[in-house]
């Protein structure tokens, strides 16, 4: 039967016990086809039935468990989903209830009986006496369901803005007009027509894995096929809504066939290309792009991470705050045009917020030298920078990692730095001995100006911000942090008075308690200023309280020595004015 009548017609037996088809041709008699889906059918000439005149009528006798298909709402939803845009009008016999005002007949009759007695009647009383009651009136009529026309079949110049907005609202149930749209057709080896829309705002469940992955509806010859085909558009473009109508796909295509179909890959490639073109069009209007970027910046960054083929094009759509951009966001292209002469790298810093990074100690030398630094304060920026290693031939360099090299120094500057490095070698060794495994090494820094010290991470490991993000993962793999967490490198500022005083004390007596206390305090404050979290906040708070008491000349009883402190070199520990903090 499927071979004779097709899959679409045979699906009627999924809901019906019996299917009756009555048909009449202009030049022939009226015939009836009847079957119960058991493999056999009967055809007879109809003599006593209602004459059709011309055409075909299909009657379904529904199964007991399929009576939902008699409900008006269910039928309307089916037609709207699958056949809203077909060229043939679809009418449904609907029931409508209206409120009708009817006069009170009983009061009218009593009035007629009392006509003999003539009395003056007050106007208000007369109005009250003529009260009308409302009665619900039920009517039946044929209602056209598929009113929406497939505007994608028309030329873009023939469709008005109002028609695009009306179509978008009916397609998505959004109450707002779209921010932008793109209407196009692809011709050649494959032909299809499409309209893509960008909403004004992001849905609250934009990255919810439980919702359907895309909002592109696939039609074949204006008949709806599906709206959740993962192969049609990548995940990062899941916010784009629209329709794709192809005449090259068969109507009865299955999901399995669709996944293997080469046509779908061609459609996907073209849709991604047109989406990026549409984003570039939005970027031409500064105000519209600001709205777009606020809503969908994470999607663009996710595209940079996942779509290696279009990474360069998507990189041009990125916007960041920087040390020179003020309150406006800047593109990578604008950054490159503002680069200093001889600058070969793009400097950036990742962090929790703009406020947290703009006064970071990592930027002190860069700011002094006049270099612009990009602020990357989205959690996804960490993943994005790992993939977007360069832009326009210029490498992206993190200001928080080791190996930061600025412009070439003069011979005099190099000589001066070497002297400083040599004079602080002993202090570096003392600090390393005190901190032990907390840091990998201690070196003299050339990136900080005003801060006494900072903690940088290895070039290929996690930054402090990435470590914070990974610790915040509810279902994180703790084994991963063992080898990805970078060993911290402490960089000290040789020009800072605190470091100079510490150097003198360490040279006088490296086992001085005050040296150990100051080093621990500097390490913990550097942890905070560099974006790390404290392993033991209570210990840090106790040190600060002790420093406050010493500053206020408040006497306190002696406390036991810090058992966790690593032992220094042999020799008796000398008493000092500063008591041990822990």
N, C-alpha and C positions, 0 to 999 in steps of 0.2 A: 504493500500500500504506500510505503514511503516513496518508492520509486515512481509511483503513478501520480501522487498528489503533493509530494514535497514535505519537508520537515515542519515548516511553519503551520500548514494545515493539520497535519497529524497530531500536533501538540494539543489540539482541541480535546483529544481523548484523555489528556491528563486531568481535566476538570469535569468532563462530561461522560455519562454512561452511553448516551446516544447522540449522534450528530445527524441532522437532517439538512440537506441542501436542496433548495427549490430554485430552479433556473428557467429562464425563458428567453429564447432568441427571437429576433424580429420575424424570421422566416421559418420558424419551427414551432412545435407544440411545447407546452410547459411540462417539465420533467422534475421528478423528485429522486434524489439520491439519499439513501439511508444506510447507516452502519453503526454497530456497537463496538467497533475497534477490535473485533476478534479475528480479523483476517478476511472476512467476507463482507459484501455489501449488496444492496438491491437498488435497481434503477427501474422506475415505473413512470408511466405517463399519468400526470395528475388531471383528474376530471372534475372532482367535486371541491377542490380547494380554492382558496382566494386567488383570483387571477393577478399576476404581477404586472402584466403589460410588457415589461422588458426589464431584464436585470437578474440579480441573484440574491437570495435570502438564505442565510445560514442560521439554523436554530440549534442551540445546545440545551440538552436536558442534563442539568448539573447533578453531580454526585452529592450525596447527603453531607459529606464533609467539605464540600467546596462551595457552599451557599454564600460565602463572603463575596463571591463575584456577582452577586445580585445587588450589592450595596453601591449606591451612587458614588460615594467618596472613593471607594476602591477602584471603580472603573475609571473615574476621572484621573486618579493618580497613575494608573497604568497607561492611559492614552498620553498624558502629559510627559511621562518618562520615555516612552518608546516611540510614539507616533506624533509628537507635537508639531513636527515640521514637514510632514509629508504633504504632497500637493493636493490630495483629495480631502474634502471637508468631512469631518466626523461629528455626527450629531448624537446626542444622548437624550432619551426620554426622561425628563427630570420632573420632580415634584416641587412645586413652589408654594409657600404659605405667605399670604398677605393679610394685613389687618384692615378690615373694612368697617366703617362707621355705619351703624343702623339705628334709626329712630325707635324710641320705645312705643310700640303699637298700643300697649295697654293704656298708657296715659292719654294717647290720642282718642281712644274710645270713650274714656271717662269724660273727656272734655266735651265730646259731642253730646253726651247725655245731659250735661249741665248747661247747654246752650240757652235754655229758656230763662235762666236767672242771669240777668245782665248786671254785672258788677265791674267796678273799676279795678283793673289788675295792674299791679306794679310791674315796671319793665324788668326788674331783677327777678321777680317771681316768675315772669313769663319766660325768661332765659333759662331759669332753673327747670321749669316744666318741660322745656324742649331739649333736655339732656339726651345725648346720643351714646350708645354703648358700642364698644368695639368687638367685632366678631372675626375669628380667624377663618379665612377662605382658602381652600386648597385647590390649586390648579395644576394641570400637567401640560408640558410643552416640549418641543424639540429644541435643545440648546447646542450651539456650535462650541465644541471643546477646543479644537486646535486652531485658535485665532492667531497665534504668533506665527509670523511668516519668517522663513529662513533668509535673513538679510545677507548672509555670507555669500549667497548666490548672485547678489547684485554687485555692481561696480562700486568701489569705495566712494567715488565722487558723487554717486547718486543717493547715498545714505546720509541722512541728517544727523546732527549730534543728538537730538532728542530721540531718534530711532535707536541709535547705539545705546544710549542710557536706558531706554525702556527695555531693550533686548537684554542688556546686562542684568537689570533688576529681576526680570522674569527667569533668567537662567540661574542666578545665584541666590535669589531671595534677599539681596542686600538692600538696605534702605537708602544708601548713598549712591551718588553717581560714581563711575570709575575714575581713577586718577588719569589713566591713559589707556589707549587701545591701539591695536595694529590689525588691520584687515588686509589680507593678502591671498594670493593664489600661487601655487607652484605648478609649472608645466614642464613637459619634457618626457623622460622615460616614465615618470610617475606624476600623476595629476591629483591635486587635492586643494581644497579651499579651507581657509581658517580665519577665525577672529580670536585674538588674544586680549585679555583685559588685565590691568593691574589695579587692585582695589586701593582705596585711600588709606585704609588702616589694616594692620595685621590682625588676624583672628587670635583670640586668647589661647587657642590650642594649636598654634602654628607648628610646633615641633613635637606634638603628642604622637607617639608611635602607634597608638591604638586607632587613630582616625585614618581615613583613606588617604593614600599617598599623594594623589593629585586631583586637580579640579578640571581637567581637560576631558570633555565628553567626545567620544568617538562615534561618528555616524557613518553609515554606508548608504549612499543614495538617499540621504535624509531620514533614514531609519536608525534609531539609537541602538548602539551595540554594547558599549560599556563606558564607565567613568572611573574605573579604578585599575587601569592597566599600567603597571609599574614601568613597562618598557617604553611607554609613550613619551615620558618627560622625566628628567632626573629629579631626585628628591629636593635639591636646593631650589628648584623652580616650582615647588609644590604650591606656592601662593598664587601663581598665575592661573587665571580662570579663562575658559573659552571653549570653542567647539572646533573640531576637525571633521571635515566631510570628504570622504574619498570614494570615487567610483571604481577604483581598481581592486577593492577587497570584495570577496563574496559575502552575501547577506547572511549565510548560515555558518559563518566562520566561528570556530570554537576558540576558547582561551589558549588551548595547547597549540593550535595552528597559528594563532596570533603571535605567540611568543617566538615561534620559529620563522615567522614571515619576514622576509628581507625588506618588504615594503615598509614595515613598521620602523625599521632602523633608519630608513631614509626619511620618514616623517619626523622621527625624533631629532635627527641631525638638523633638519630644517627648522623645527620648532625652537630649538636651543639658539640657533643663529638669529632667528627673528626676535626672540625674547631679548637677547643682548642688544640688538639694534634698537628695540623699543626703549630699553634702559638708557641708551645713549641719547635718544630723542628727549626723554624726560630730563636728562642732565643739562640740556640746552636752556631749560627754565630753572633758574636758581631756587626759586621758592618751591616749585613742585618737587625738585630733586631733594630738597631738605626734608620734605614730608616723606618722600619715598625712602630716603636713607635712614630716617629715624625708625620707620616701620620694618624695613627689610634688609638692613645692613648685615645682619647675621647670615642671611641667606646668600648674599654676595660673597661673604667671607668663606662660607661653607663651600661655595662654588670654587673658590680659589684653592681650597684644600682638596676637593674631590675631582674637579674637572681639569685635568692637566692639559687637554687640548685647547681649552679656551681660557687658560689661566692668565695669559698676557692681556687679553681683552678685558677680563673681569678686574684685573689689577688697576686699570685706568678708571674704574668706577668707585674705587675705595676712597674714603675721606677720613682724615685724622686731624686732631688738634696737634699743635706743635708749640715750641718755645717762641715762635715768631708769628703764629697765625692769630693770636688773640682769641676772641670769642667765635671766630669763624673756622670752619673745618677746611682743610687743605688737601688737595689731591697729590699723589706721588709725582705727577707731571709738573705741578706748580712747585713742589719741593725741589725738583731737579733744576728748574729755571732759576731758583734762588740760591743754589749752591755756591759756595766760595770757590774762587779760582784755585785749581789744584786739588780740590776735594774729590776723592775717588769712591767714597762710600756713603751710603745713606744711614744715618744714625737714628736709632729708635730705642725706646725704653718701654717695657711692659710693666703694668701695675694694676692695683685694684681700682683706682679712680684717678681722674685728672689732678685732683687736689693732692693725692698721695705722691704723684710722680713729679709734679712741676717744681718742687723744691728738694728733690732727691739729691743726696751728696754725689751721686754718679754723674750729675750734669754740670757740676761746678767748673771743671776745666773746659768742657765743651762750650759752655756759655761764655766763659772768659775769652776763649779763642774766637767766638763769633759763629760757631757752628749751630745749625738748626737741628733740633731733635724732635722726632715724631712721638706723640704719646699714644700708645696702644693699650687701651684700658678695658677692652672687652675680653672676657675669658677665652673666647674663640680666637683672639688675636695670637695667643701663644701657639696654637696649632697652625694658624695661617702663616706665621713668620717661618715656621719650620719647613713649610712647603714653598713659599715665595722667597727663595733665597736671594734673588736679585731682581732689579727693575731697570730697564733701559741700559743694561750692561753694568749697572752699579750694584755692588753687593750690599745687602741689608745687614747691619752690624748692631748687635745689642750693646747698650752702654753698661749693662750690668754684668757682662761676662768678661773673663780674662782675655788678653790679647788685643785690647783696644789701642790702636795706634793712630796718633794724630799726625799733623804735618811734621816734616823733617826738622830736627833741632839744629841749631848752630853748634859749632865746635865748642864755644864757650859754655853754652847751656848743657851740652853733653858732659863736659868736664866737671861742671858744678854739680850735676845730678849724680855723677859717679862718686864725687867726694861725699855728698850727703848719704849716699847708699852705704859707703864704707863706714862712715861714722855711726850709722844706725844698725850695723850688722849685729853688734852685741845685743842691742835691745830686741831685735827681731828674734834672736835665738832664745832670749829670756822669755819673751811672750809665747813663743812656740812651746817651750818647756812647761809654762804655766797652763796653757790651754790644752796641751796634749792632743788627743784625737779629735777635739772639737774643730780644729782647722787643719788643712793639709799642709799649709806653709804660711809664713808671714813675710811680706815683701814691702819695699818702699814704693809708694804710689806716685804716679804722675797724672792721676785723673781727678783728685780732690784738691780743693783750695782752702775752703773754710772749715771743713769737718776734720776732726782728729784722725778718724779711721773709717773704713767701710769694709763690707764683706762681699766679695765677688764670687761667681761660680765658674766652673769649667766651661770651656767653649762648646762642648758637645753634650753637656748634661742639662738637667732642668734648671731654669732660673728660679729665683725665690718666689716669684708670682706663680709659676707652674707648679711648684711644690705646694703652695697654698691651695691651688685649684684641685690638685690630685688628693690632698688630704681631705678636701670637702666632698669627695665622691662617696656616696653612701655604700656602693657596692664595689669599691676599689680593690684591686689586686695588690695586697701589701708586699708581695714578693718583688713586684716591679720596682717599688721605690728603693729597694736595697741597692740596685745597680744604676738606677736613673738619677737618684738624688746626688747632686754634685758635691764633691768635697769643697768646703768653703775655703777661700783664700783671703786672709786678712791683709788689707793694704793700709799702711800707716802714712800719715802726712808729716814729713820731716820738718815742715815749716810751721807746724802748729805748736804754740807754747806748751800745751799739755804734754805733747810727745817729747819736746825738748827737756822738760822737767823730769819726765819719766826716764829718759835716757840718762840724765845725770844721776838720779837715784839708783838706777840699775847698775851703773858703773861703780857707784860708791859701795853698794851692797845689794847684790842680786837676790839675796834671801830676805830682803826687807818685806815685812808684812804689808806695808802700804803699797808697794809695787804690785804685789799679788792682788790686793783688793782693787786697785785702780785698773789693772789689766782686765779682771773679771767684769768690772763695771763698764769699761769701754767696750768689751766684747758684747755684752748684753744690749747696750744701747745701740751698737752697730748692727746687731741682729734686727732690732726694731726699725731703725732708719733705712736698712737695706731691704726691708720687705719680708723678713723671716718672722716666724713666731717663736716665742720663748718656750723652752722645754719645761722650765720651772719658774713660773711668774712669781710665786710666793717668795722664793729666794731673792729674786730681783727686787721685789718690794721691800724686803727686809734690809737689803743693802742701801736702798734710797732712804729709808727711815733712819738708819744708822748715820748716814751722811748728814741728814737734816739735824739730828741731835748733836752731832759734832759741830755743825755750823752754828747751832744755837747755844753751844757750850752747856749742854745738858749732860750731866754725869750718868753713866749707866753701869750696872754690874757687869763684870767680865763674863763673856760667853765662851763655851767650849770651841776649840779650834775646828775649822771646817775639815771634816773627815774626807770629803770628796775631792779636796784639792790635791793635785798630783804633787809628790815631794820634789823639792828643788835640789840643787847640788848639795853635797855634804857641808856641814858647818852649822854652827849654832845660830838660831833665829834671833835677830836683835829686836828689842822692843821699840816701838815707834809711837808717835802720838795718835795715829789712826788705829783703832781697834779693828780686829778682824770682823768682817760683816756677818758671815754665816756662823 
